[in-house]
């Protein structure tokens, strides 16, 4: 596991395609990836105790399993089609501009009553199993 503290700000790094596996940003540290449009995936099990900002990361197609975040702003992440059912948000989540995203019922149940969860205007609720099913076409 790679542990970091402090602020890692890679805003506008359009050449960034991936991050190292097992990242853990400790304490009130932040990982800021705003506008990293070539970033396709975040590492599985990513933990950011402070703030994760992925605003405008239009290349991101999914969020990893086992992700745990204090504050997350994913405003404008238009290519993410669904939240993982095991996503853990401790304080707040901003999803403006993520219209049409699938949100597992289990995520809504686990975060019910948290005032810091701001859902997009248009989203649909799915069962957790539907979010983890691979998509196949014949």
C-alpha positions as CSV (number, residue, x, y, z in Angstrom):
1,X,0.0,0.0,0.0
2,X,1.3,3.5,-0.9
3,X,0.4,5.9,1.9
4,X,0.6,9.7,1.4
5,X,-0.4,12.7,3.5
6,X,-0.9,16.3,2.5
7,X,-2.2,17.5,-0.8
8,X,-1.6,15.8,-4.1
9,X,-2.9,18.2,-6.8
10,X,-2.7,17.0,-10.4
11,X,-5.3,19.4,-11.7
12,X,-5.4,19.6,-15.5
13,X,-2.9,16.8,-16.0
14,X,-4.4,15.6,-19.2
15,X,-1.7,13.0,-19.9
16,X,-2.4,11.2,-16.6
17,X,-3.8,7.7,-17.5
18,X,-3.6,5.8,-14.2
19,X,-2.6,6.0,-10.5
20,X,-0.6,3.4,-8.5
21,X,-2.6,0.6,-6.9
22,X,-3.2,0.6,-3.2
23,X,-3.2,4.4,-2.7
24,X,-4.1,5.6,0.7
25,X,-4.3,9.4,1.4
26,X,-4.1,9.8,5.2
27,X,-5.7,12.2,7.6
28,X,-7.0,15.4,6.1
29,X,-5.0,14.9,2.9
30,X,-6.5,15.5,-0.5
31,X,-6.2,14.0,-3.9
32,X,-7.2,16.5,-6.6
33,X,-7.6,15.2,-10.1
34,X,-9.8,17.8,-11.6
35,X,-9.7,17.9,-15.4
36,X,-7.6,14.8,-15.8
37,X,-9.5,13.8,-18.9
38,X,-7.3,10.8,-19.9
39,X,-7.7,9.1,-16.6
40,X,-9.9,6.0,-17.2
41,X,-9.9,4.2,-13.9
42,X,-9.0,4.8,-10.2
43,X,-7.0,2.1,-8.4
44,X,-9.1,-0.6,-6.6
45,X,-9.3,-0.1,-2.9
46,X,-8.5,3.7,-3.1
47,X,-8.8,5.3,0.3
48,X,-8.8,9.1,0.7
49,X,-9.5,10.0,4.3
50,X,-9.9,13.7,3.4
51,X,-11.0,15.0,0.0
52,X,-11.1,13.4,-3.4
53,X,-11.9,15.7,-6.3
54,X,-12.4,14.3,-9.8
55,X,-14.4,17.1,-11.3
56,X,-14.5,17.1,-15.1
57,X,-12.7,13.7,-15.4
58,X,-14.7,12.8,-18.4
59,X,-12.5,9.8,-19.3
60,X,-13.3,8.0,-16.1
61,X,-15.7,5.2,-16.9
62,X,-16.1,3.6,-13.5
63,X,-15.2,3.9,-9.8
64,X,-13.3,1.0,-8.2
65,X,-14.6,-1.5,-5.8
66,X,-13.6,-1.0,-2.1
67,X,-13.2,2.8,-2.5
68,X,-13.5,4.8,0.7
69,X,-13.6,8.6,0.8
70,X,-14.2,11.4,3.3
71,X,-15.4,14.0,0.8
72,X,-15.8,13.4,-2.9
73,X,-16.7,15.8,-5.7
74,X,-17.4,14.1,-9.0
75,X,-19.1,17.0,-10.7
76,X,-19.2,16.5,-14.5
77,X,-17.9,12.9,-14.6
78,X,-20.2,12.2,-17.5
79,X,-18.8,8.8,-18.5
80,X,-19.3,7.1,-15.1
81,X,-22.5,5.1,-15.6
82,X,-23.0,3.6,-12.1
83,X,-21.7,3.8,-8.5
84,X,-20.2,0.7,-7.0
85,X,-22.5,-0.7,-4.3
86,X,-19.6,-0.9,-1.7
87,X,-18.6,2.8,-2.1
88,X,-18.2,4.4,1.3
89,X,-18.6,8.1,1.7
90,X,-18.0,9.4,5.2
91,X,-18.9,13.1,4.9
92,X,-20.1,14.4,1.5
93,X,-20.6,13.5,-2.1
94,X,-21.3,15.9,-5.0
95,X,-22.7,14.4,-8.2
96,X,-23.8,17.4,-10.1
97,X,-23.6,16.8,-13.9
98,X,-23.7,13.0,-13.5
99,X,-27.2,12.7,-15.0
100,X,-28.4,9.2,-15.9
101,X,-26.1,7.5,-13.4
102,X,-27.2,4.2,-11.8
103,X,-27.1,4.3,-8.0
104,X,-27.5,1.0,-6.1
105,X,-30.3,0.9,-3.6
106,X,-27.8,-0.4,-1.0
107,X,-25.7,2.8,-1.4
108,X,-28.8,4.9,-0.8
109,X,-29.7,2.8,2.2
110,X,-26.2,3.0,3.7
111,X,-26.0,6.8,3.3
112,X,-29.6,7.6,4.2
113,X,-29.9,10.8,6.3
114,X,-26.4,12.1,5.4
115,X,-26.9,15.7,4.5
116,X,-23.8,15.9,2.5
117,X,-24.9,13.6,-0.3
118,X,-26.0,15.6,-3.3
119,X,-27.4,13.5,-6.1
120,X,-27.7,14.5,-9.7
121,X,-31.0,15.8,-11.0
122,X,-31.6,12.6,-13.1
123,X,-30.5,9.2,-11.8
124,X,-32.0,5.8,-11.5
125,X,-31.9,3.3,-8.6
126,X,-30.8,-0.3,-9.3
127,X,-30.4,-3.3,-7.2
128,X,-26.8,-3.9,-6.1
129,X,-26.6,-7.1,-8.1
130,X,-27.5,-5.2,-11.3
131,X,-24.5,-2.9,-10.7
132,X,-22.0,-5.7,-10.4
133,X,-23.2,-7.7,-13.4
134,X,-20.9,-7.5,-16.4
135,X,-22.5,-6.2,-19.6
136,X,-22.6,-8.7,-22.5
137,X,-23.7,-8.3,-26.1
138,X,-24.1,-11.1,-28.6
